[in-house]
Amino acid sequence: MTAFITASAPARTSSFISDIDYNLETSTVRVEFKNQDVNYYAVTLNAIQELLNPMTSFGFWFNKYCR
């Protein structure tokens, strides 16, 4: 198993997402939900850039890029 080398998105409140970590090298995000489920999604680098904006809600971002 390879390590998931990540950085964390700026913290914000969400009703169903606890945290989102991202890996620029692989354009992958790790989404941890409030129910403690964890899923990985391949996204674009532009999506990760938008995630870094602290004004973007996790829910809005997730629905736009991880569906």
N, C-alpha and C positions, 0 to 999 in steps of 0.2 A: 504494500500500500504506500502511495506517495503522500508526502506532506502537503497540506493545503495551506500554502503561504499566503496570508491575507493581511488586509488592513480593514479596519471597521469604518462603516459609514458614520457620519456624525449622528449622535444620539437624537432621538425624537420620540414622541409618544405615538402609539398606534394601538388600536383596539384588538388586532389579531397578530401583529408581528412584534417579536421581542427584539430582534437584532438582524442586521444584514452585514455580512462580511463579503469582501470581494477580492478576487485575484486578477490583477491586471495582465499577468503573463498568460493566463489561460482564458481570460474573459468569462470567468465563472463567478457566480455569486452563491453564497450559502445563506439561506433564509431560515431563521429560527422563529417558529411560531409560538404564540402564547401557550399552546397546549404541549409545548416542548418537542413537537415534531420538527425535523430538520430536512430540508430539501435543497438540492443543488440545481442551478439553472445556467445554461449557456446564454449569455447576453452580449450585446455589442459594446464596444468601448464607449460609444456615445451614451449608452444607457448607464454605464458606470459613472461617467462624467455627470450626468443628470442626478444620479444618486448622491453625489457629493454636495449638491446644493442643499443646505439645511432647511430651506423653505419647501422642498418637495416632500410630500407626505409619503411614508412607506407604502401605505395602501394604494395610493394613486400610482406610484412607481411600479409596484408589484403587478397590479392589474394591467398596466400598459406593456410591461416587458416580460413578464413571466407566465403568460397564459398561452 
